[in-house]
Amino acid sequence: MTPVSPVRATGSAPAFFSAWDLHAYYGESYIVQGVSFDIREGEILALLGRNGAGKTSTLRTIARMSNPGLTSGEIWLDHKPLHSMKAYDAANNGVGLVPEDRCIIPGLTVEENLQLAQIEGPSGWSIERLYDHFPRLAERRHQEGVTMSGGEQQMLAVARALARDVKLLLLDEPYEGLAPVIVREIESILEEIKNLGITTIIVEQNAIAALHLADRALILDMGQVVFDGSAQEVLDNAELRQEYLAI
């Protein structure tokens, strides 16, 4: 039987992205325990929780990384079943993961890192278009990527994900280790991405910053969803933030 992509709870229209009852293990540790949610096209979702709640593991599961390993559940993006794909195929179908450690390739310049991301074929994001949105990278185009500052490397990691015509951008701790002035610069770039209508999931310990950027929030606790609603609801609910985010 041909699988049918999921619809939103209202039944009115297919969700652009849906995760259904995801269960995943990291080794013998049961990390993702029945996580379900969906996202409309163009929405930004803040995926929040304390350390060890399963946020990064959920992102990696969506990106189809080998760890954690998905044992059951379905993941759909634009009517395509990501759960039946390997990480490479998920990337070719529009999933762009920006990992916490950024994974800039040593020995390659900024421009070579971007060109490598486009090796699979034509992209709506030309190198020059990327430079329009990331002018700092244009200035550093001939510099080895790993020799740049942490903030500049973060810009390169985001630009590299966009370069593959990303449909779903997954950001893991984009503000981690950055000075406040650089965080504001990254926030400005993410606002631009939001205005472009790119569907995004952001995991960030700086929950307040993520909530101000996001349309919706999903809070995890011990691998399970404990809140799914608007970002503003979380900003307005100090008791909820204290209980699950300790802020």
Helices and strands as residue ranges (DSSP letters): E 17-26, E 29-39, E 44-48, H 55-62, E 69-77, E 80-81, G 82-84, H 87-92, E 95-98, H 110-117, H 127-133, H 135-139, G 145-147, H 150-162, E 168-172, H 180-195, E 199-203, H 207-213, E 216-221, E 224-230, H 231-236, H 238-244
